[in-house]
Amino acid sequence: MTVEANTSAIGMASEPSSAFRPILEWVARRAEPVAISFGAILIGLALFSVFIVVIGKSPITLFQLMYTGGFGSWFSIQNSLSRAAPLLLTALCVALPARLGLVIIGGEGAVVLGGVAAAAVALPFVGTLPALLVLLVMAAAAMIVGGIWIGLAGFLRHYRGVNETISSLLLAYIAIALMNQFVEGPLRDPASLNKPSTAPLPADYMLGKIPGMDVHWGLAIGIVACIVSWVLIEVTSYGFAARIAGGNVRAAQIQGLPVGRLIVGFTAIAGSFAGLAGMIEVAAVQGSANASLAAGYGYTGILVAFLARHNPLAIIPVAILLGGIDASGGLIQRRMGLPDATVLVLQGTLFVVILLFETFYGRFKIFNPDLWKRNP
């Protein structure tokens, strides 16, 4: 009787563990990227603090100013959101090809060429078409040009075996040179004396503000793009095929999946988002295409994508965080006498630490249910 009672008690005690195991496994697997990314940020901030101390400044004061400049007031928050808008789109330029195992770092090229294309096609239609139609034409031109530019890196990767990381980076330098050529040459507005630019867009043709906010509609466009990208990857058969190809190209080919079309297609879609970011910069911020298009949004988007683990939905909060850090650069420069490049040092430090922490995935038992001891 006693033995049976004890056995029954033990069985009853183990049932809740078995019942909750699927939930715990789900939580553990999804907690790993959050925990490791958070740890990487903390270590990166710690290393950056050492750098600040070495140059004779207070890291506590710097982080306070960083918070104040990025999120300390409604004005700061709106400034951060505006800066996050292009980061949402340039991060997608990295995240989408990453699902296929590709590392694309040349989104800056698609941004600048997308901006130039948008400005160029807008000029003939200003005054003849409604503003909304002109903006749609600008967006289409920017996305086509950006898609072709990054799609070229995908094409070279699959059909010629050229490393996509190197080719996309080199294409970015070529794109910036082409932008300078067009802006300082055939597309230059004669009235732009000190800073060569294309003809400015009339105020009526600029991308407006979100009602109730001093933030342009580019933020909403970027958020929608992230949601659409998540649906594309996680819900559609096209995204499922891409994930299969990213996991094992050989297995995907054996199954008859069109790996070449997936690579070129996903890189083209990624480039179209970066091109759209360039169009938004022209239509919402600059008013024309000029050298300010090469503001580094394409490179910061790499950091955003890696911090978000290439998850389009996670890109949204990470882009806002990085947008806030970027927005605080001016305040840090004025209050602490540090150069504006200090923020770039922080971003570089975070990126290196994040790459280092990539080696920690799958090494912690608490996040790996396959290593848990199962109940008999």
Secondary structure, 3 states (H helix, E strand, C coil): CHHHHHHHHHHHHHHHHHHHHHHHHHHHHHHHHHHHHHHHHHHHHHHHHHHHHHCCCCHHHHHHHHHHHHHCCHHHHHHHHHHHHHHHHHHHHHHHHHCCCCCCCCHHHHHHHHHHHHHHHHHHHECCECHHHHHHHHHHHHHHHHHHHHHHHHHHHHHHCCCHHHHHHHHHHHHHHHHHHHHHCCCCCCCCCCCCECCCCCHHHCCCECCCCCCECHHHHHHHHHHHHHHHHHCCHHHHHHHHHHHCHHHHHHCCCCHHHHHHHHHHHHHHHHHHHHHHHHHHHHCCCEHHHCCCHHHHHHHHHHHCCCCHHHHHHHHHHHHHHHHCHHHHHHHHCCCCCHHHHHHHHHHHHHHHHHHHCCCCHHHCHHHCCCCC
